Amino acid sequence: MNLKNTKVSSLILMEVLGEEISKIIESEIDKGEDGDYVTVDLLVELYEVLGIASEVIGKEME
């Protein structure tokens, strides 16, 4: 697999992971006061890091 294919695969996997993170965040928020908001905070940060990484990889591919 060449570098471009690896970057494309990484972008796809980051997108899938981002979608799953969003689902977990929504699920915890829907629990109201019983939600695990420490986990939500960490997942939001991870989601933001994934977004930045995707952006950087996307720019590298241009």
Predicted model as a PDB file, atoms N, CA, C, CB and O in Angstrom, pLDDT in the B-factor column:
MODEL        1                                                                  
ATOM      1  N   MET A   1       0.856  -1.172   0.000  1.00 69.00           N  
ATOM      2  CA  MET A   1       0.000   0.000   0.000  1.00 69.00           C  
ATOM      3  C   MET A   1       0.902   1.236   0.000  1.00 69.00           C  
ATOM      4  CB  MET A   1      -0.974  -0.002   1.232  1.00 69.00           C  
ATOM      5  O   MET A   1       1.829   1.347   0.802  1.00 69.00           O  
ATOM      6  N   ASN A   2       0.615   2.140  -0.897  1.00 89.00           N  
ATOM      7  CA  ASN A   2       1.437   3.350  -0.950  1.00 89.00           C  
ATOM      8  C   ASN A   2       0.949   4.391   0.062  1.00 89.00           C  
ATOM      9  CB  ASN A   2       1.422   3.944  -2.371  1.00 89.00           C  
ATOM     10  O   ASN A   2      -0.082   4.218   0.712  1.00 89.00           O  
ATOM     11  N   LEU A   3       1.706   5.453   0.173  1.00 87.00           N  
ATOM     12  CA  LEU A   3       1.420   6.477   1.185  1.00 87.00           C  
ATOM     13  C   LEU A   3       0.053   7.127   0.967  1.00 87.00           C  
ATOM     14  CB  LEU A   3       2.510   7.549   1.172  1.00 87.00           C  
ATOM     15  O   LEU A   3      -0.674   7.380   1.927  1.00 87.00           O  
ATOM     16  N   LYS A   4      -0.298   7.401  -0.298  1.00 88.00           N  
ATOM     17  CA  LYS A   4      -1.590   8.037  -0.570  1.00 88.00           C  
ATOM     18  C   LYS A   4      -2.738   7.122  -0.144  1.00 88.00           C  
ATOM     19  CB  LYS A   4      -1.715   8.392  -2.069  1.00 88.00           C  
ATOM     20  O   LYS A   4      -3.704   7.588   0.461  1.00 88.00           O  
ATOM     21  N   ASN A   5      -2.646   5.843  -0.447  1.00 91.00           N  
ATOM     22  CA  ASN A   5      -3.691   4.905  -0.045  1.00 91.00           C  
ATOM     23  C   ASN A   5      -3.789   4.797   1.472  1.00 91.00           C  
ATOM     24  CB  ASN A   5      -3.428   3.530  -0.650  1.00 91.00           C  
ATOM     25  O   ASN A   5      -4.881   4.669   2.026  1.00 91.00           O  
ATOM     26  N   THR A   6      -2.646   4.849   2.130  1.00 92.00           N  
ATOM     27  CA  THR A   6      -2.633   4.805   3.592  1.00 92.00           C  
ATOM     28  C   THR A   6      -3.335   6.025   4.176  1.00 92.00           C  
ATOM     29  CB  THR A   6      -1.193   4.723   4.114  1.00 92.00           C  
ATOM     30  O   THR A   6      -4.091   5.910   5.141  1.00 92.00           O  
ATOM     31  N   LYS A   7      -3.083   7.189   3.592  1.00 92.00           N  
ATOM     32  CA  LYS A   7      -3.729   8.416   4.074  1.00 92.00           C  
ATOM     33  C   LYS A   7      -5.236   8.372   3.832  1.00 92.00           C  
ATOM     34  CB  LYS A   7      -3.121   9.650   3.384  1.00 92.00           C  
ATOM     35  O   LYS A   7      -6.016   8.797   4.685  1.00 92.00           O  
ATOM     36  N   VAL A   8      -5.640   7.865   2.685  1.00 93.00           N  
ATOM     37  CA  VAL A   8      -7.070   7.749   2.391  1.00 93.00           C  
ATOM     38  C   VAL A   8      -7.728   6.791   3.370  1.00 93.00           C  
ATOM     39  CB  VAL A   8      -7.297   7.273   0.940  1.00 93.00           C  
ATOM     40  O   VAL A   8      -8.808   7.071   3.891  1.00 93.00           O  
ATOM     41  N   SER A   9      -7.080   5.665   3.619  1.00 95.00           N  
ATOM     42  CA  SER A   9      -7.608   4.698   4.587  1.00 95.00           C  
ATOM     43  C   SER A   9      -7.711   5.315   5.974  1.00 95.00           C  
ATOM     44  CB  SER A   9      -6.723   3.446   4.634  1.00 95.00           C  
ATOM     45  O   SER A   9      -8.684   5.086   6.692  1.00 95.00           O  
ATOM     46  N   SER A  10      -6.709   6.094   6.344  1.00 94.00           N  
ATOM     47  CA  SER A  10      -6.721   6.763   7.658  1.00 94.00           C  
ATOM     48  C   SER A  10      -7.885   7.740   7.753  1.00 94.00           C  
ATOM     49  CB  SER A  10      -5.388   7.505   7.905  1.00 94.00           C  
ATOM     50  O   SER A  10      -8.560   7.802   8.781  1.00 94.00           O  
ATOM     51  N   LEU A  11      -8.123   8.497   6.701  1.00 95.00           N  
ATOM     52  CA  LEU A  11      -9.246   9.441   6.703  1.00 95.00           C  
ATOM     53  C   LEU A  11     -10.576   8.721   6.852  1.00 95.00           C  
ATOM     54  CB  LEU A  11      -9.248  10.271   5.420  1.00 95.00           C  
ATOM     55  O   LEU A  11     -11.453   9.173   7.588  1.00 95.00           O  
ATOM     56  N   ILE A  12     -10.725   7.609   6.161  1.00 95.00           N  
ATOM     57  CA  ILE A  12     -11.968   6.842   6.255  1.00 95.00           C  
ATOM     58  C   ILE A  12     -12.155   6.300   7.664  1.00 95.00           C  
ATOM     59  CB  ILE A  12     -11.972   5.689   5.237  1.00 95.00           C  
ATOM     60  O   ILE A  12     -13.244   6.395   8.229  1.00 95.00           O  
ATOM     61  N   LEU A  13     -11.107   5.737   8.226  1.00 96.00           N  
ATOM     62  CA  LEU A  13     -11.196   5.201   9.586  1.00 96.00           C  
ATOM     63  C   LEU A  13     -11.467   6.293  10.613  1.00 96.00           C  
ATOM     64  CB  LEU A  13      -9.913   4.468   9.944  1.00 96.00           C  
ATOM     65  O   LEU A  13     -12.215   6.072  11.565  1.00 96.00           O  
ATOM     66  N   MET A  14     -10.873   7.459  10.432  1.00 96.00           N  
ATOM     67  CA  MET A  14     -11.125   8.574  11.356  1.00 96.00           C  
ATOM     68  C   MET A  14     -12.575   9.034  11.258  1.00 96.00           C  
ATOM     69  CB  MET A  14     -10.172   9.754  11.058  1.00 96.00           C  
ATOM     70  O   MET A  14     -13.181   9.405  12.264  1.00 96.00           O  
ATOM     71  N   GLU A  15     -13.127   9.009  10.061  1.00 96.00           N  
ATOM     72  CA  GLU A  15     -14.534   9.395   9.877  1.00 96.00           C  
ATOM     73  C   GLU A  15     -15.453   8.408  10.593  1.00 96.00           C  
ATOM     74  CB  GLU A  15     -14.893   9.464   8.370  1.00 96.00           C  
ATOM     75  O   GLU A  15     -16.393   8.809  11.279  1.00 96.00           O  
ATOM     76  N   VAL A  16     -15.177   7.125  10.429  1.00 97.00           N  
ATOM     77  CA  VAL A  16     -15.988   6.098  11.094  1.00 97.00           C  
ATOM     78  C   VAL A  16     -15.860   6.224  12.609  1.00 97.00           C  
ATOM     79  CB  VAL A  16     -15.562   4.680  10.636  1.00 97.00           C  
ATOM     80  O   VAL A  16     -16.858   6.152  13.326  1.00 97.00           O  
ATOM     81  N   LEU A  17     -14.645   6.410  13.092  1.00 97.00           N  
ATOM     82  CA  LEU A  17     -14.427   6.571  14.530  1.00 97.00           C  
ATOM     83  C   LEU A  17     -15.138   7.816  15.050  1.00 97.00           C  
ATOM     84  CB  LEU A  17     -12.923   6.650  14.840  1.00 97.00           C  
ATOM     85  O   LEU A  17     -15.726   7.794  16.131  1.00 97.00           O  
ATOM     86  N   GLY A  18     -15.083   8.893  14.287  1.00 96.00           N  
ATOM     87  CA  GLY A  18     -15.779  10.122  14.676  1.00 96.00           C  
ATOM     88  C   GLY A  18     -17.277   9.917  14.805  1.00 96.00           C  
ATOM     89  O   GLY A  18     -17.903  10.441  15.726  1.00 96.00           O  
ATOM     90  N   GLU A  19     -17.858   9.152  13.878  1.00 97.00           N  
ATOM     91  CA  GLU A  19     -19.294   8.870  13.942  1.00 97.00           C  
ATOM     92  C   GLU A  19     -19.637   8.058  15.188  1.00 97.00           C  
ATOM     93  CB  GLU A  19     -19.750   8.118  12.682  1.00 97.00           C  
ATOM     94  O   GLU A  19     -20.639   8.324  15.852  1.00 97.00           O  
ATOM     95  N   GLU A  20     -18.805   7.073  15.503  1.00 98.00           N  
ATOM     96  CA  GLU A  20     -19.051   6.254  16.690  1.00 98.00           C  
ATOM     97  C   GLU A  20     -18.891   7.080  17.969  1.00 98.00           C  
ATOM     98  CB  GLU A  20     -18.096   5.048  16.715  1.00 98.00           C  
ATOM     99  O   GLU A  20     -19.662   6.917  18.915  1.00 98.00           O  
ATOM    100  N   ILE A  21     -17.910   7.950  17.998  1.00 98.00           N  
ATOM    101  CA  ILE A  21     -17.716   8.832  19.152  1.00 98.00           C  
ATOM    102  C   ILE A  21     -18.940   9.717  19.335  1.00 98.00           C  
ATOM    103  CB  ILE A  21     -16.443   9.698  18.980  1.00 98.00           C  
ATOM    104  O   ILE A  21     -19.395   9.918  20.460  1.00 98.00           O  
ATOM    105  N   SER A  22     -19.471  10.243  18.251  1.00 97.00           N  
ATOM    106  CA  SER A  22     -20.665  11.090  18.316  1.00 97.00           C  
ATOM    107  C   SER A  22     -21.849  10.327  18.904  1.00 97.00           C  
ATOM    108  CB  SER A  22     -21.022  11.621  16.919  1.00 97.00           C  
ATOM    109  O   SER A  22     -22.608  10.868  19.708  1.00 97.00           O  
ATOM    110  N   LYS A  23     -21.999   9.081  18.502  1.00 97.00           N  
ATOM    111  CA  LYS A  23     -23.102   8.259  19.022  1.00 97.00           C  
ATOM    112  C   LYS A  23     -22.962   8.041  20.525  1.00 97.00           C  
ATOM    113  CB  LYS A  23     -23.150   6.903  18.297  1.00 97.00           C  
ATOM    114  O   LYS A  23     -23.945   8.115  21.262  1.00 97.00           O  
ATOM    115  N   ILE A  24     -21.744   7.773  20.975  1.00 97.00           N  
ATOM    116  CA  ILE A  24     -21.519   7.558  22.410  1.00 97.00           C  
ATOM    117  C   ILE A  24     -21.790   8.844  23.183  1.00 97.00           C  
ATOM    118  CB  ILE A  24     -20.073   7.068  22.672  1.00 97.00           C  
ATOM    119  O   ILE A  24     -22.413   8.810  24.244  1.00 97.00           O  
ATOM    120  N   ILE A  25     -21.331   9.964  22.665  1.00 97.00           N  
ATOM    121  CA  ILE A  25     -21.563  11.253  23.328  1.00 97.00           C  
ATOM    122  C   ILE A  25     -23.060  11.510  23.452  1.00 97.00           C  
ATOM    123  CB  ILE A  25     -20.879  12.406  22.548  1.00 97.00           C  
ATOM    124  O   ILE A  25     -23.546  11.863  24.526  1.00 97.00           O  
ATOM    125  N   GLU A  26     -23.784  11.335  22.358  1.00 97.00           N  
ATOM    126  CA  GLU A  26     -25.232  11.558  22.380  1.00 97.00           C  
ATOM    127  C   GLU A  26     -25.918  10.624  23.367  1.00 97.00           C  
ATOM    128  CB  GLU A  26     -25.824  11.364  20.981  1.00 97.00           C  
ATOM    129  O   GLU A  26     -26.834  11.033  24.080  1.00 97.00           O  
ATOM    130  N   SER A  27     -25.478   9.378  23.409  1.00 97.00           N  
ATOM    131  CA  SER A  27     -26.065   8.400  24.322  1.00 97.00           C  
ATOM    132  C   SER A  27     -25.865   8.822  25.777  1.00 97.00           C  
ATOM    133  CB  SER A  27     -25.452   7.012  24.084  1.00 97.00           C  
ATOM    134  O   SER A  27     -26.791   8.730  26.583  1.00 97.00           O  
ATOM    135  N   GLU A  28     -24.684   9.274  26.107  1.00 96.00           N  
ATOM    136  CA  GLU A  28     -24.409   9.704  27.482  1.00 96.00           C  
ATOM    137  C   GLU A  28     -25.188  10.963  27.839  1.00 96.00           C  
ATOM    138  CB  GLU A  28     -22.911   9.950  27.673  1.00 96.00           C  
ATOM    139  O   GLU A  28     -25.689  11.082  28.957  1.00 96.00           O  
ATOM    140  N   ILE A  29     -25.296  11.889  26.918  1.00 96.00           N  
ATOM    141  CA  ILE A  29     -26.048  13.117  27.177  1.00 96.00           C  
ATOM    142  C   ILE A  29     -27.534  12.806  27.356  1.00 96.00           C  
ATOM    143  CB  ILE A  29     -25.848  14.130  26.028  1.00 96.00           C  
ATOM    144  O   ILE A  29     -28.207  13.419  28.185  1.00 96.00           O  
ATOM    145  N   ASP A  30     -28.040  11.851  26.575  1.00 96.00           N  
ATOM    146  CA  ASP A  30     -29.450  11.458  26.690  1.00 96.00           C  
ATOM    147  C   ASP A  30     -29.785  10.856  28.049  1.00 96.00           C  
ATOM    148  CB  ASP A  30     -29.798  10.466  25.603  1.00 96.00           C  
ATOM    149  O   ASP A  30     -30.952  10.823  28.437  1.00 96.00           O  
ATOM    150  N   LYS A  31     -28.785  10.384  28.769  1.00 96.00           N  
ATOM    151  CA  LYS A  31     -29.008   9.799  30.095  1.00 96.00           C  
ATOM    152  C   LYS A  31     -29.273  10.864  31.155  1.00 96.00           C  
ATOM    153  CB  LYS A  31     -27.806   8.959  30.504  1.00 96.00           C  
ATOM    154  O   LYS A  31     -29.647  10.547  32.285  1.00 96.00           O  
ATOM    155  N   GLY A  32     -29.078  12.124  30.785  1.00 95.00           N  
ATOM    156  CA  GLY A  32     -29.317  13.215  31.736  1.00 95.00           C  
ATOM    157  C   GLY A  32     -28.304  13.211  32.850  1.00 95.00           C  
ATOM    158  O   GLY A  32     -27.102  13.114  32.604  1.00 95.00           O  
ATOM    159  N   GLU A  33     -28.777  13.315  34.075  1.00 94.00           N  
ATOM    160  CA  GLU A  33     -27.891  13.385  35.232  1.00 94.00           C  
ATOM    161  C   GLU A  33     -27.097  12.104  35.444  1.00 94.00           C  
ATOM    162  CB  GLU A  33     -28.688  13.691  36.468  1.00 94.00           C  
ATOM    163  O   GLU A  33     -26.064  12.125  36.114  1.00 94.00           O  
ATOM    164  N   ASP A  34     -27.556  10.996  34.889  1.00 95.00           N  
ATOM    165  CA  ASP A  34     -26.868   9.712  35.058  1.00 95.00           C  
ATOM    166  C   ASP A  34     -25.761   9.500  34.030  1.00 95.00           C  
ATOM    167  CB  ASP A  34     -27.865   8.576  34.966  1.00 95.00           C  
ATOM    168  O   ASP A  34     -25.055   8.492  34.073  1.00 95.00           O  
ATOM    169  N   GLY A  35     -25.609  10.442  33.113  1.00 94.00           N  
ATOM    170  CA  GLY A  35     -24.586  10.312  32.080  1.00 94.00           C  
ATOM    171  C   GLY A  35     -23.180  10.463  32.651  1.00 94.00           C  
ATOM    172  O   GLY A  35     -22.978  11.122  33.671  1.00 94.00           O  
ATOM    173  N   ASP A  36     -22.227   9.853  31.988  1.00 96.00           N  
ATOM    174  CA  ASP A  36     -20.828   9.924  32.393  1.00 96.00           C  
ATOM    175  C   ASP A  36     -20.182  11.099  31.666  1.00 96.00           C  
ATOM    176  CB  ASP A  36     -20.075   8.582  32.085  1.00 96.00           C  
ATOM    177  O   ASP A  36     -19.653  10.944  30.565  1.00 96.00           O  
ATOM    178  N   TYR A  37     -20.228  12.262  32.284  1.00 96.00           N  
ATOM    179  CA  TYR A  37     -19.788  13.481  31.625  1.00 96.00           C  
ATOM    180  C   TYR A  37     -18.268  13.638  31.584  1.00 96.00           C  
ATOM    181  CB  TYR A  37     -20.392  14.661  32.313  1.00 96.00           C  
ATOM    182  O   TYR A  37     -17.753  14.422  30.787  1.00 96.00           O  
ATOM    183  N   VAL A  38     -17.553  12.914  32.420  1.00 97.00           N  
ATOM    184  CA  VAL A  38     -16.095  12.899  32.307  1.00 97.00           C  
ATOM    185  C   VAL A  38     -15.725  12.227  30.987  1.00 97.00           C  
ATOM    186  CB  VAL A  38     -15.435  12.158  33.525  1.00 97.00           C  
ATOM    187  O   VAL A  38     -14.868  12.711  30.248  1.00 97.00           O  
ATOM    188  N   THR A  39     -16.379  11.113  30.706  1.00 96.00           N  
ATOM    189  CA  THR A  39     -16.152  10.416  29.441  1.00 96.00           C  
ATOM    190  C   THR A  39     -16.565  11.288  28.269  1.00 96.00           C  
ATOM    191  CB  THR A  39     -16.919   9.091  29.409  1.00 96.00           C  
ATOM    192  O   THR A  39     -15.869  11.327  27.254  1.00 96.00           O  
ATOM    193  N   VAL A  40     -17.678  11.984  28.392  1.00 97.00           N  
ATOM    194  CA  VAL A  40     -18.137  12.878  27.324  1.00 97.00           C  
ATOM    195  C   VAL A  40     -17.085  13.938  27.041  1.00 97.00           C  
ATOM    196  CB  VAL A  40     -19.479  13.542  27.701  1.00 97.00           C  
ATOM    197  O   VAL A  40     -16.774  14.204  25.880  1.00 97.00           O  
ATOM    198  N   ASP A  41     -16.535  14.547  28.085  1.00 97.00           N  
ATOM    199  CA  ASP A  41     -15.501  15.567  27.896  1.00 97.00           C  
ATOM    200  C   ASP A  41     -14.290  15.004  27.162  1.00 97.00           C  
ATOM    201  CB  ASP A  41     -15.070  16.142  29.245  1.00 97.00           C  
ATOM    202  O   ASP A  41     -13.754  15.637  26.253  1.00 97.00           O  
ATOM    203  N   LEU A  42     -13.867  13.816  27.562  1.00 97.00           N  
ATOM    204  CA  LEU A  42     -12.710  13.193  26.909  1.00 97.00           C  
ATOM    205  C   LEU A  42     -13.011  12.838  25.457  1.00 97.00           C  
ATOM    206  CB  LEU A  42     -12.282  11.938  27.673  1.00 97.00           C  
ATOM    207  O   LEU A  42     -12.161  13.008  24.583  1.00 97.00           O  
ATOM    208  N   LEU A  43     -14.209  12.349  25.203  1.00 98.00           N  
ATOM    209  CA  LEU A  43     -14.579  11.994  23.838  1.00 98.00           C  
ATOM    210  C   LEU A  43     -14.709  13.223  22.943  1.00 98.00           C  
ATOM    211  CB  LEU A  43     -15.881  11.217  23.838  1.00 98.00           C  
ATOM    212  O   LEU A  43     -14.379  13.166  21.758  1.00 98.00           O  
ATOM    213  N   VAL A  44     -15.184  14.320  23.497  1.00 97.00           N  
ATOM    214  CA  VAL A  44     -15.265  15.563  22.722  1.00 97.00           C  
ATOM    215  C   VAL A  44     -13.855  16.008  22.331  1.00 97.00           C  
ATOM    216  CB  VAL A  44     -15.992  16.685  23.535  1.00 97.00           C  
ATOM    217  O   VAL A  44     -13.624  16.426  21.196  1.00 97.00           O  
ATOM    218  N   GLU A  45     -12.919  15.917  23.272  1.00 98.00           N  
ATOM    219  CA  GLU A  45     -11.541  16.284  22.956  1.00 98.00           C  
ATOM    220  C   GLU A  45     -10.955  15.363  21.887  1.00 98.00           C  
ATOM    221  CB  GLU A  45     -10.677  16.241  24.219  1.00 98.00           C  
ATOM    222  O   GLU A  45     -10.277  15.828  20.970  1.00 98.00           O  
ATOM    223  N   LEU A  46     -11.211  14.068  22.001  1.00 97.00           N  
ATOM    224  CA  LEU A  46     -10.734  13.116  21.008  1.00 97.00           C  
ATOM    225  C   LEU A  46     -11.337  13.415  19.638  1.00 97.00           C  
ATOM    226  CB  LEU A  46     -11.071  11.684  21.437  1.00 97.00           C  
ATOM    227  O   LEU A  46     -10.649  13.339  18.620  1.00 97.00           O  
ATOM    228  N   TYR A  47     -12.621  13.753  19.620  1.00 97.00           N  
ATOM    229  CA  TYR A  47     -13.306  14.095  18.372  1.00 97.00           C  
ATOM    230  C   TYR A  47     -12.646  15.315  17.719  1.00 97.00           C  
ATOM    231  CB  TYR A  47     -14.809  14.371  18.636  1.00 97.00           C  
ATOM    232  O   TYR A  47     -12.454  15.350  16.504  1.00 97.00           O  
ATOM    233  N   GLU A  48     -12.308  16.296  18.526  1.00 97.00           N  
ATOM    234  CA  GLU A  48     -11.649  17.497  18.009  1.00 97.00           C  
ATOM    235  C   GLU A  48     -10.260  17.178  17.460  1.00 97.00           C  
ATOM    236  CB  GLU A  48     -11.545  18.558  19.106  1.00 97.00           C  
ATOM    237  O   GLU A  48      -9.865  17.716  16.426  1.00 97.00           O  
ATOM    238  N   VAL A  49      -9.519  16.309  18.143  1.00 96.00           N  
ATOM    239  CA  VAL A  49      -8.196  15.902  17.671  1.00 96.00           C  
ATOM    240  C   VAL A  49      -8.311  15.158  16.346  1.00 96.00           C  
ATOM    241  CB  VAL A  49      -7.491  15.019  18.720  1.00 96.00           C  
ATOM    242  O   VAL A  49      -7.510  15.372  15.436  1.00 96.00           O  
ATOM    243  N   LEU A  50      -9.308  14.284  16.239  1.00 96.00           N  
ATOM    244  CA  LEU A  50      -9.535  13.576  14.976  1.00 96.00           C  
ATOM    245  C   LEU A  50      -9.824  14.552  13.843  1.00 96.00           C  
ATOM    246  CB  LEU A  50     -10.695  12.583  15.119  1.00 96.00           C  
ATOM    247  O   LEU A  50      -9.351  14.372  12.721  1.00 96.00           O  
ATOM    248  N   GLY A  51     -10.597  15.580  14.143  1.00 95.00           N  
ATOM    249  CA  GLY A  51     -10.905  16.587  13.132  1.00 95.00           C  
ATOM    250  C   GLY A  51      -9.660  17.319  12.656  1.00 95.00           C  
ATOM    251  O   GLY A  51      -9.484  17.557  11.461  1.00 95.00           O  
ATOM    252  N   ILE A  52      -8.804  17.672  13.597  1.00 96.00           N  
ATOM    253  CA  ILE A  52      -7.558  18.359  13.244  1.00 96.00           C  
ATOM    254  C   ILE A  52      -6.658  17.431  12.434  1.00 96.00           C  
ATOM    255  CB  ILE A  52      -6.821  18.848  14.517  1.00 96.00           C  
ATOM    256  O   ILE A  52      -6.080  17.842  11.428  1.00 96.00           O  
ATOM    257  N   ALA A  53      -6.543  16.184  12.872  1.00 96.00           N  
ATOM    258  CA  ALA A  53      -5.704  15.224  12.151  1.00 96.00           C  
ATOM    259  C   ALA A  53      -6.220  15.010  10.736  1.00 96.00           C  
ATOM    260  CB  ALA A  53      -5.649  13.886  12.901  1.00 96.00           C  
ATOM    261  O   ALA A  53      -5.434  14.945   9.791  1.00 96.00           O  
ATOM    262  N   SER A  54      -7.534  14.899  10.584  1.00 95.00           N  
ATOM    263  CA  SER A  54      -8.125  14.730   9.256  1.00 95.00           C  
ATOM    264  C   SER A  54      -7.827  15.923   8.369  1.00 95.00           C  
ATOM    265  CB  SER A  54      -9.635  14.525   9.363  1.00 95.00           C  
ATOM    266  O   SER A  54      -7.522  15.772   7.185  1.00 95.00           O  
ATOM    267  N   GLU A  55      -7.914  17.088   8.940  1.00 95.00           N  
ATOM    268  CA  GLU A  55      -7.631  18.320   8.199  1.00 95.00           C  
ATOM    269  C   GLU A  55      -6.181  18.354   7.714  1.00 95.00           C  
ATOM    270  CB  GLU A  55      -7.921  19.547   9.075  1.00 95.00           C  
ATOM    271  O   GLU A  55      -5.907  18.714   6.570  1.00 95.00           O  
ATOM    272  N   VAL A  56      -5.265  17.977   8.596  1.00 95.00           N  
ATOM    273  CA  VAL A  56      -3.846  17.981   8.250  1.00 95.00           C  
ATOM    274  C   VAL A  56      -3.577  16.962   7.139  1.00 95.00           C  
ATOM    275  CB  VAL A  56      -2.977  17.670   9.496  1.00 95.00           C  
ATOM    276  O   VAL A  56      -2.888  17.268   6.167  1.00 95.00           O  
ATOM    277  N   ILE A  57      -4.114  15.769   7.283  1.00 94.00           N  
ATOM    278  CA  ILE A  57      -3.908  14.738   6.263  1.00 94.00           C  
ATOM    279  C   ILE A  57      -4.513  15.170   4.944  1.00 94.00           C  
ATOM    280  CB  ILE A  57      -4.512  13.402   6.707  1.00 94.00           C  
ATOM    281  O   ILE A  57      -3.919  14.957   3.887  1.00 94.00           O  
ATOM    282  N   GLY A  58      -5.687  15.775   4.996  1.00 90.00           N  
ATOM    283  CA  GLY A  58      -6.335  16.269   3.782  1.00 90.00           C  
ATOM    284  C   GLY A  58      -5.481  17.302   3.067  1.00 90.00           C  
ATOM    285  O   GLY A  58      -5.368  17.269   1.842  1.00 90.00           O  
ATOM    286  N   LYS A  59      -4.878  18.216   3.812  1.00 90.00           N  
ATOM    287  CA  LYS A  59      -4.014  19.238   3.223  1.00 90.00           C  
ATOM    288  C   LYS A  59      -2.754  18.630   2.627  1.00 90.00           C  
ATOM    289  CB  LYS A  59      -3.640  20.279   4.266  1.00 90.00           C  
ATOM    290  O   LYS A  59      -2.267  19.086   1.593  1.00 90.00           O  
ATOM    291  N   GLU A  60      -2.228  17.601   3.280  1.00 88.00           N  
ATOM    292  CA  GLU A  60      -1.036  16.923   2.777  1.00 88.00           C  
ATOM    293  C   GLU A  60      -1.317  16.235   1.441  1.00 88.00           C  
ATOM    294  CB  GLU A  60      -0.532  15.899   3.803  1.00 88.00           C  
ATOM    295  O   GLU A  60      -0.414  16.066   0.621  1.00 88.00           O  
ATOM    296  N   MET A  61      -2.551  15.847   1.230  1.00 84.00           N  
ATOM    297  CA  MET A  61      -2.905  15.125   0.010  1.00 84.00           C  
ATOM    298  C   MET A  61      -3.146  16.046  -1.176  1.00 84.00           C  
ATOM    299  CB  MET A  61      -4.129  14.290   0.250  1.00 84.00           C  
ATOM    300  O   MET A  61      -3.211  15.583  -2.315  1.00 84.00           O  
ATOM    301  N   GLU A  62      -3.278  17.332  -0.927  1.00 80.00           N  
ATOM    302  CA  GLU A  62      -3.572  18.286  -2.016  1.00 80.00           C  
ATOM    303  C   GLU A  62      -2.393  18.449  -2.927  1.00 80.00           C  
ATOM    304  CB  GLU A  62      -3.973  19.645  -1.459  1.00 80.00           C  
ATOM    305  O   GLU A  62      -2.459  19.209  -3.893  1.00 80.00           O  
TER     306      GLU A  62                                                      
ENDMDL                                                                          
END                                                                             
